[in-house]
Amino acid sequence: MATIENEGVVSPAKFKAEMRSMPDEQLIGQDLVQQGAIHAVSYLLRHGCNETAAGEMLASLRENSRLIREEARRRGKPTLFAEDQTVFS
């Protein structure tokens, strides 16, 4: 199963080098992840970054992830993550 590592800030040069060796599907996945993160952080900055707002967003995202894993199992497809990759519950 996959995990998300928290390595801090990756240098642009290192990230660019990693992208050059990525298969197309992984590059598309990276774009989706980055855009989701950009949207989430910009939402919090616009509407107030507080525990209530972040908690509501996290709960919604976790439920959506659960539903995605459920649908993948129904289709007989593997999922990337056996559980949510959280550092805060």
C-alpha positions, 0 to 999 in steps of 0.5 A, spaced: 500 500 500 502 507 498 503 512 504 504 519 504 511 521 507 512 528 510 519 530 508 517 538 508 519 542 503 522 539 496 526 543 492 523 545 485 530 542 482 528 535 486 521 535 484 522 537 477 527 531 476 522 526 479 517 529 475 521 527 469 521 520 470 514 519 472 509 515 468 504 519 465 499 516 469 503 518 475 504 525 473 496 526 472 495 523 479 500 529 482 497 534 478 490 532 481 493 532 488 497 538 487 490 542 485 486 539 491 491 541 496 491 548 493 484 549 493 484 546 500 489 551 503 486 557 499 479 555 501 482 556 508 485 562 507 479 565 504 474 563 509 478 563 516 483 557 517 480 555 524 479 548 527 472 548 525 473 549 518 479 545 517 475 539 521 469 540 517 473 539 511 477 533 513 471 530 515 468 531 508 474 528 505 475 522 509 468 520 508 469 521 500 475 517 501 472 512 504 466 511 499 472 511 493 475 505 497 468 502 497 467 503 490 474 500 488 473 494 492 466 493 489 469 494 482 475 489 484 480 494 483 486 495 488 486 502 492 492 506 493 491 507 501 488 502 506 487 508 510 487 515 510 494 519 511 492 523 516 497 527 521 491 530 525 484 526 527 
